[in-house]
Amino acid sequence: MVTVNNSDYYNNIPAGRDLNNLPNNSNTGTTVGYQYDGLTEEDRFVQKVLQEHYDKVYKENLSHSDPMTYIESKYCDVTS
Protein backbone atom coordinates (compact mmCIF):
# COMPACT_ATOMS: atom_id res chain seq x y z
CA MET A 1 0.00 0.00 0.00
CA VAL A 2 1.27 3.47 -0.91
CA THR A 3 0.74 6.37 1.45
CA VAL A 4 0.37 9.76 -0.18
CA ASN A 5 1.19 12.93 1.71
CA ASN A 6 -0.59 16.01 0.32
CA SER A 7 0.98 18.48 2.74
CA ASP A 8 3.33 19.83 0.06
CA TYR A 9 0.37 20.62 -2.20
CA TYR A 10 -1.55 22.43 0.53
CA ASN A 11 1.53 24.27 1.77
CA ASN A 12 2.10 25.69 -1.73
CA ILE A 13 -1.34 27.28 -2.11
CA PRO A 14 -0.91 31.07 -2.35
CA ALA A 15 -1.28 32.86 0.97
CA GLY A 16 -4.16 35.02 -0.27
CA ARG A 17 -6.27 31.99 -1.18
CA ASP A 18 -8.74 31.45 1.67
CA LEU A 19 -10.07 27.93 1.15
CA ASN A 20 -12.70 28.46 3.85
CA ASN A 21 -14.25 31.33 1.93
CA LEU A 22 -15.28 29.51 -1.26
CA PRO A 23 -18.78 30.03 -2.70
CA ASN A 24 -21.59 27.67 -1.71
CA ASN A 25 -22.60 27.07 -5.31
CA SER A 26 -20.92 26.98 -8.70
CA ASN A 27 -23.14 29.67 -10.24
CA THR A 28 -20.89 32.50 -9.07
CA GLY A 29 -18.42 32.18 -11.94
CA THR A 30 -15.48 31.31 -9.73
CA THR A 31 -13.04 28.43 -9.99
CA VAL A 32 -11.46 26.27 -7.34
CA GLY A 33 -7.70 25.84 -7.42
CA TYR A 34 -5.22 27.55 -9.67
CA GLN A 35 -6.30 29.33 -12.81
CA TYR A 36 -3.96 28.83 -15.76
CA ASP A 37 -3.67 32.01 -17.82
CA GLY A 38 -1.15 30.86 -20.43
CA LEU A 39 -3.79 30.01 -23.04
CA THR A 40 -3.22 30.72 -26.70
CA GLU A 41 -5.84 32.33 -28.90
CA GLU A 42 -6.62 28.88 -30.35
CA ASP A 43 -7.02 27.44 -26.84
CA ARG A 44 -9.49 30.20 -25.95
CA PHE A 45 -11.44 29.56 -29.15
CA VAL A 46 -11.67 25.81 -28.47
CA GLN A 47 -12.65 26.50 -24.86
CA LYS A 48 -15.42 28.87 -26.04
CA VAL A 49 -16.75 26.37 -28.60
CA LEU A 50 -16.80 23.56 -26.04
CA GLN A 51 -18.51 25.76 -23.43
CA GLU A 52 -21.19 26.81 -25.94
CA HIS A 53 -21.75 23.18 -26.95
CA TYR A 54 -22.13 21.93 -23.38
CA ASP A 55 -24.34 24.88 -22.42
CA LYS A 56 -26.63 23.96 -25.32
CA VAL A 57 -26.69 20.24 -24.38
CA TYR A 58 -27.30 21.12 -20.72
CA LYS A 59 -30.29 23.32 -21.61
CA GLU A 60 -31.63 20.62 -23.93
CA ASN A 61 -31.38 18.00 -21.19
CA LEU A 62 -33.20 20.23 -18.72
CA SER A 63 -35.99 20.96 -21.20
CA HIS A 64 -37.43 17.46 -20.77
CA SER A 65 -40.03 16.71 -18.12
CA ASP A 66 -37.71 14.22 -16.39
CA PRO A 67 -34.13 15.23 -17.21
CA MET A 68 -32.44 12.31 -15.39
CA THR A 69 -34.52 9.69 -17.21
CA TYR A 70 -33.81 11.44 -20.51
CA ILE A 71 -30.05 11.54 -19.83
CA GLU A 72 -29.95 7.90 -18.74
CA SER A 73 -31.86 6.89 -21.86
CA LYS A 74 -29.68 9.05 -24.10
CA TYR A 75 -26.32 7.84 -22.80
CA CYS A 76 -26.99 4.41 -21.28
CA ASP A 77 -29.71 2.80 -23.40
CA VAL A 78 -28.20 1.33 -26.57
CA THR A 79 -31.63 1.18 -28.20
CA SER A 80 -32.19 4.89 -27.68
Secondary structure, 3 states (H helix, E strand, C coil): CCCCCCHHHHHCCCCCCCHHHCCCCHHHCCCCCCCCCCCCHHHHHHHHHHHHHHHHHHHHHHCCCCHHHHHHHHHHCCCC
